[in-house]
Amino acid sequence: MSVSSLIGLTLQQLRDEVVALGHKPFVAKQLAQWLYQRRETDPARMTNLPRELRKKLAEQPLLTSTVITTEDSGEGTTKLAVRLHDGTIIECVLMEEDGEDGSPRLTACISTQAGCAMGCRFCASGVLGLKRHLSPGEILEQFYHIDQVLKRKGLPWLTNVVVMGMGEPLHNFDNLMQALTVLNADWGFGVGARRITVSTVGLPDKIRELASQGFQFNLAISLHATSDEQRTRLIPTNVATGLKNIIDAAADYFRQTRREVTFEYTLVGGENDSAADAGRLAALLRDFPRANVNLIPMNPVEGSGLKAPGTESVEEFSRALRAAGVNVHVRRKRGRSVQAACGQLRLRLEQSS
């Protein structure tokens, strides 16, 4: 057994490991409860496991990553910079807000890659390119670090998960699906599929593959433009996909899963925030079933040559969409004091090292 690879294994994989060490298959479920449901990483506390197994687990740390920086915005956003076993740095974020019923809404935003290959001009995640994919365990270890923040603050377990951190999740599809399987399973973390949102820049084939997996995850599409020419300027990979193919794949996702699709639209000053853009966006989504639009005022990224939109243009854009019957929400800027936009903290740490 490679102890360092336990986190991220499915129940069957844990069973195979446990049996190979001479223990009964049922021990795997007990181990999964400790690892995933209780998020316990100290084998000494796993009191119902066989003593010999606990000794084996204690030979090396179960977590392969460490938190190197934790920064709190004071606005309900806590960003963690996490160093992986090979020195690679990634980010994850805890967001706290009040739910509609007044109870806390606690959302983890997690990464699936170190860096990103998509090259979106307004996003800091890809400034240094793609370093590598994260393993299922590295994706899930972020929850252990966020859990420690929750415990320090006296907060309960997460209510929601968004896969919107560093990287393009569907570019790391197999590792993503294994991690989400563990996250969702009743023997795993037990987070309901409808409380998990997967965000993608728009990879049509992978969107359809995600729909075929049998989960009811929420889907968020990073659209950010209203024409292919405009979108390719902002997102170079659009040249291989195109807006129509992305929207068609999103519609297929809705038809197969019956889950609403959210279209993320980062407003870039003077680039995609005009009244004409709002009209084209409304037209693109006119026939889309149950679409939501999240408007995201751009956080400045050094060297991008792009600028944040003015407050008035954001308001005008949202009013135009609502007037056209589009369900729209303007994302409140939070955490800029801790550089909470994707990749900014990691970029600063990488550039200063």
C-alpha positions as CSV (number, residue, x, y, z in Angstrom):
1,M,0.0,0.0,0.0
2,S,1.2,3.5,-0.8
3,V,-0.1,5.4,2.2
4,S,0.3,8.7,0.4
5,S,-2.2,7.7,-2.3
6,L,-5.0,6.7,0.0
7,I,-6.9,10.0,-0.2
8,G,-8.7,10.0,-3.5
9,L,-9.2,6.2,-3.7
10,T,-12.7,4.9,-4.3
11,L,-14.3,2.4,-1.9
12,Q,-13.4,-0.5,-4.1
13,Q,-9.8,0.7,-4.4
14,L,-9.6,1.0,-0.7
15,R,-11.0,-2.5,-0.3
16,D,-8.3,-3.8,-2.7
17,E,-5.6,-2.1,-0.6
18,V,-7.0,-3.4,2.7
19,V,-7.4,-7.0,1.5
20,A,-3.9,-7.0,0.0
21,L,-2.6,-6.3,3.6
22,G,-4.5,-9.2,5.0
23,H,-7.6,-7.5,6.4
24,K,-11.3,-8.1,5.9
25,P,-13.0,-6.2,3.1
26,F,-15.4,-4.4,5.5
27,V,-12.4,-2.6,7.1
28,A,-12.3,-0.5,3.9
29,K,-15.6,1.1,4.7
30,Q,-14.4,1.9,8.2
31,L,-11.3,3.5,6.7
32,A,-13.4,5.5,4.2
33,Q,-15.5,6.8,7.1
34,W,-12.4,8.1,8.9
35,L,-10.7,9.5,5.8
36,Y,-13.7,11.1,4.1
37,Q,-16.6,11.6,6.4
38,R,-14.6,12.6,9.5
39,R,-11.7,14.0,7.5
40,E,-9.3,12.4,10.0
41,T,-5.6,12.1,9.0
42,D,-4.2,10.8,12.3
43,P,-4.3,7.0,12.2
44,A,-4.0,6.9,16.0
45,R,-7.5,8.3,16.2
46,M,-9.0,5.7,13.9
47,T,-9.8,3.5,16.9
48,N,-12.0,0.8,15.2
49,L,-9.3,-0.1,12.6
50,P,-7.0,-3.1,13.3
51,R,-3.9,-2.1,15.2
52,E,-1.6,-3.4,12.5
53,L,-3.3,-1.3,9.8
54,R,-3.1,1.8,12.0
55,K,0.6,1.2,12.4
56,K,1.0,0.9,8.6
57,L,-1.0,4.1,8.1
58,A,1.2,5.9,10.6
59,E,4.4,5.2,8.6
60,Q,4.1,8.4,6.6
61,P,1.7,11.4,6.5
62,L,-1.6,10.8,4.9
63,L,-1.7,14.3,3.5
64,T,0.9,15.0,0.9
65,S,0.3,18.8,0.7
66,T,0.8,21.7,3.2
67,V,-0.7,25.1,3.5
68,I,2.0,27.8,3.1
69,T,-0.2,30.9,3.3
70,T,-3.7,31.6,4.5
71,E,-5.1,35.1,3.8
72,D,-8.5,36.4,5.0
73,S,-10.2,39.3,3.3
74,G,-12.4,40.1,6.2
75,E,-15.3,40.0,3.7
76,G,-16.0,36.3,4.1
77,T,-13.3,35.1,1.8
78,T,-10.3,33.0,3.0
79,K,-7.7,32.0,0.4
80,L,-5.2,29.2,1.0
81,A,-2.0,28.7,-1.0
82,V,-1.2,25.0,-0.9
83,R,2.2,23.5,-1.7
84,L,2.1,20.0,-3.2
85,H,4.6,17.2,-2.6
86,D,6.8,18.4,-5.6
87,G,6.8,22.0,-4.6
88,T,4.0,23.0,-7.0
89,I,1.7,25.7,-5.6
90,I,-2.1,25.7,-6.0
91,E,-5.0,27.7,-4.5
92,C,-8.3,26.9,-2.9
93,V,-10.8,29.3,-1.3
94,L,-13.5,29.3,1.4
95,M,-16.4,31.7,0.9
96,E,-18.8,32.5,3.7
97,E,-22.2,34.2,3.3
98,D,-25.7,34.0,4.6
99,G,-28.1,31.7,2.9
100,E,-31.7,32.7,2.0
101,D,-32.9,31.2,5.3
102,G,-30.3,33.0,7.3
103,S,-28.1,29.9,7.9
104,P,-24.5,30.0,6.8
105,R,-23.7,29.2,3.1
106,L,-20.2,27.8,3.1
107,T,-18.6,27.2,-0.3
108,A,-15.3,25.7,-1.2
109,C,-13.7,26.7,-4.5
110,I,-11.2,24.1,-5.5
111,S,-8.5,23.7,-8.2
112,T,-8.0,20.8,-10.6
113,Q,-4.7,21.8,-12.2
114,A,-1.5,23.6,-11.4
115,G,-1.8,26.5,-13.8
116,C,-4.0,26.3,-16.9
117,A,-3.6,25.7,-20.7
118,M,-6.6,27.7,-21.8
119,G,-4.9,31.1,-21.9
120,C,-7.8,33.3,-20.9
121,R,-6.4,36.8,-21.0
122,F,-8.3,38.1,-18.0
123,C,-7.4,35.2,-15.7
124,A,-4.2,34.9,-13.7
125,S,-4.3,31.1,-13.5
126,G,-2.8,30.6,-16.9
127,V,-0.2,33.3,-16.9
128,L,2.6,30.8,-16.2
129,G,0.9,28.1,-18.4
130,L,-0.1,24.6,-17.4
131,K,2.4,22.9,-15.0
132,R,0.5,19.7,-14.5
133,H,-2.8,18.0,-13.7
134,L,-3.8,17.3,-10.1
135,S,-4.4,13.7,-9.0
136,P,-7.7,12.8,-7.4
137,G,-6.1,12.9,-4.0
138,E,-4.5,16.3,-4.6
139,I,-7.9,17.7,-5.6
140,L,-9.5,16.2,-2.5
141,E,-6.7,17.3,-0.1
142,Q,-7.9,20.8,-0.5
143,F,-11.0,20.0,1.5
144,Y,-8.9,18.9,4.5
145,H,-7.1,22.2,4.5
146,I,-10.4,24.1,4.2
147,D,-11.9,21.9,7.0
148,Q,-9.2,23.2,9.3
149,V,-10.2,26.7,8.6
150,L,-13.8,25.9,9.3
151,K,-12.9,24.3,12.6
152,R,-10.8,27.3,13.7
153,K,-13.7,29.5,12.9
154,G,-16.2,27.3,14.7
155,L,-18.2,26.8,11.5
156,P,-20.0,23.6,10.3
157,W,-19.1,21.5,7.2
158,L,-19.5,22.9,3.7
159,T,-22.8,23.4,2.1
160,N,-21.5,23.9,-1.5
161,V,-18.6,23.1,-3.7
162,V,-17.5,24.9,-6.9
163,V,-14.8,23.5,-9.1
164,M,-13.8,27.0,-10.3
165,G,-10.3,27.4,-9.0
166,M,-7.1,27.0,-11.0
167,G,-7.2,25.0,-14.2
168,E,-9.8,23.8,-16.6
169,P,-11.6,20.9,-14.8
170,L,-12.7,19.1,-18.0
171,H,-9.1,19.1,-19.3
172,N,-8.3,16.8,-16.3
173,F,-11.5,14.8,-16.8
174,D,-10.6,11.3,-15.4
175,N,-9.0,12.6,-12.2
176,L,-11.9,15.1,-11.8
177,M,-14.5,12.4,-12.1
178,Q,-12.7,10.2,-9.5
179,A,-12.5,13.1,-7.1
180,L,-16.1,14.0,-7.6
181,T,-17.2,10.4,-7.1
182,V,-15.5,10.3,-3.7
183,L,-16.8,13.8,-2.9
184,N,-20.4,12.8,-3.7
185,A,-20.6,9.2,-2.4
186,D,-22.4,8.3,0.8
187,W,-19.3,6.4,1.9
188,G,-17.2,9.5,0.9
189,F,-17.6,13.1,1.7
190,G,-21.4,12.9,1.1
191,V,-21.8,16.3,-0.7
192,G,-24.9,16.1,-2.8
193,A,-24.4,16.4,-6.6
194,R,-26.8,19.3,-6.8
195,R,-24.5,21.2,-4.4
196,I,-21.5,20.7,-6.7
197,T,-20.9,23.0,-9.6
198,V,-18.3,22.3,-12.3
199,S,-17.1,25.3,-14.3
200,T,-15.6,25.0,-17.8
201,V,-14.3,27.3,-20.4
202,G,-16.4,25.2,-22.8
203,L,-15.1,21.9,-24.2
204,P,-18.2,20.5,-26.0
205,D,-17.2,16.8,-26.2
206,K,-16.2,16.8,-22.5
207,I,-19.5,18.6,-21.5
208,R,-21.4,15.8,-23.2
209,E,-19.2,13.2,-21.5
210,L,-19.9,14.8,-18.1
211,A,-23.6,14.6,-18.8
212,S,-23.3,10.9,-19.5
213,Q,-21.8,10.1,-16.1
214,G,-25.1,9.9,-14.4
215,F,-24.6,12.8,-11.9
216,Q,-26.7,15.9,-11.5
217,F,-23.9,18.4,-11.1
218,N,-24.5,22.0,-11.8
219,L,-22.7,23.3,-14.9
220,A,-21.2,26.7,-15.4
221,I,-19.9,27.8,-18.8
222,S,-17.3,30.5,-19.0
223,L,-18.8,32.3,-22.0
224,H,-17.3,35.9,-21.7
225,A,-18.1,37.0,-25.3
226,T,-20.9,37.3,-27.8
227,S,-19.1,36.6,-31.1
228,D,-16.4,34.1,-32.0
229,E,-14.0,36.8,-33.1
230,Q,-14.4,38.5,-29.7
231,R,-14.2,35.3,-27.7
232,T,-11.1,34.1,-29.5
233,R,-9.3,37.4,-28.6
234,L,-10.2,36.7,-24.9
235,I,-10.0,32.9,-24.9
236,P,-7.6,31.5,-27.6
237,T,-8.9,28.0,-27.4
238,N,-12.2,29.2,-28.7
239,V,-10.8,28.8,-32.2
240,A,-11.2,25.0,-31.8
241,T,-14.7,25.2,-30.3
242,G,-16.8,28.2,-31.2
243,L,-19.7,29.7,-29.4
244,K,-22.5,27.7,-31.1
245,N,-20.9,24.3,-30.4
246,I,-20.5,25.3,-26.7
247,I,-24.1,26.5,-26.3
248,D,-25.4,23.4,-28.1
249,A,-23.4,21.1,-25.8
250,A,-24.7,23.1,-22.8
251,A,-28.3,22.6,-24.0
252,D,-27.6,18.8,-24.4
253,Y,-26.3,18.8,-20.8
254,F,-29.5,20.4,-19.6
255,R,-31.7,17.9,-21.6
256,Q,-29.8,14.9,-20.2
257,T,-29.4,16.1,-16.5
258,R,-32.3,18.5,-16.1
259,R,-29.9,20.8,-14.3
260,E,-29.8,24.5,-14.9
261,V,-26.8,25.9,-16.7
262,T,-25.1,29.1,-15.7
263,F,-23.2,31.2,-18.2
264,E,-20.3,33.1,-16.6
265,Y,-19.6,36.4,-18.3
266,T,-16.5,38.4,-17.2
267,L,-17.1,42.0,-18.1
268,V,-13.9,43.6,-19.5
269,G,-13.9,47.4,-19.8
270,G,-14.2,48.5,-23.5
271,E,-14.0,44.9,-24.7
272,N,-17.3,43.1,-24.1
273,D,-19.4,45.4,-21.9
274,S,-21.3,47.5,-24.4
275,A,-25.1,47.7,-24.9
276,A,-24.6,45.9,-28.2
277,D,-22.8,43.0,-26.4
278,A,-25.7,42.8,-23.9
279,G,-28.2,42.5,-26.8
280,R,-26.1,39.8,-28.6
281,L,-25.8,37.8,-25.3
282,A,-29.6,38.0,-24.8
283,A,-30.1,36.8,-28.4
284,L,-27.6,33.9,-28.0
285,L,-29.5,32.6,-24.9
286,R,-33.1,33.5,-26.1
287,D,-34.0,29.9,-26.8
288,F,-31.8,28.3,-24.1
289,P,-33.8,26.4,-21.5
290,R,-33.5,27.8,-18.0
291,A,-30.2,29.6,-18.4
292,N,-28.7,31.9,-15.8
293,V,-26.1,34.6,-16.4
294,N,-23.4,35.5,-13.8
295,L,-21.9,38.9,-14.6
296,I,-18.3,39.1,-13.2
297,P,-16.6,42.5,-13.2
298,M,-13.0,41.7,-14.2
299,N,-10.3,41.8,-11.5
300,P,-7.2,43.5,-13.1
301,V,-4.4,41.0,-14.1
302,E,-1.0,42.5,-14.4
303,G,0.3,42.5,-18.0
304,S,-3.0,41.5,-19.6
305,G,-3.6,44.8,-21.2
306,L,-7.2,44.6,-20.1
307,K,-9.1,46.8,-17.7
308,A,-12.0,46.5,-15.3
309,P,-15.4,47.8,-16.3
310,G,-16.9,50.9,-14.8
311,T,-19.7,50.5,-12.2
312,E,-22.2,52.2,-14.6
313,S,-21.4,49.9,-17.5
314,V,-22.0,46.9,-15.2
315,E,-25.3,48.2,-14.1
316,E,-26.4,49.1,-17.7
317,F,-25.4,45.7,-19.0
318,S,-27.4,43.8,-16.3
319,R,-30.4,46.1,-16.8
320,A,-30.3,45.3,-20.6
321,L,-30.2,41.6,-19.9
322,R,-33.1,41.7,-17.4
323,A,-35.2,43.8,-19.9
324,A,-34.6,41.0,-22.4
325,G,-35.9,38.4,-20.0
326,V,-32.6,36.9,-19.0
327,N,-32.1,35.7,-15.4
328,V,-29.0,37.6,-14.4
329,H,-26.9,38.0,-11.2
330,V,-23.9,40.4,-10.7
331,R,-21.2,38.7,-8.7
332,R,-20.1,40.9,-5.9
333,K,-16.3,41.5,-5.8
334,R,-14.9,39.9,-2.7
335,G,-11.5,39.1,-1.5
336,R,-9.5,41.5,-3.7
337,S,-7.4,42.3,-0.6
338,V,-6.2,38.7,-0.6
339,Q,-6.0,38.5,-4.4
340,A,-8.9,36.0,-4.4
341,A,-9.5,36.0,-8.1
342,C,-8.3,32.7,-9.7
343,G,-4.5,32.3,-9.7
344,Q,-3.5,35.7,-8.3
345,L,-2.1,34.6,-5.0
346,R,-0.3,31.7,-6.5
347,L,1.1,33.9,-9.2
348,R,2.5,36.4,-6.7
349,L,4.1,33.6,-4.7
350,E,5.6,31.9,-7.8
351,Q,7.0,35.2,-9.0
352,S,8.5,36.1,-5.7
353,S,10.3,32.8,-5.2
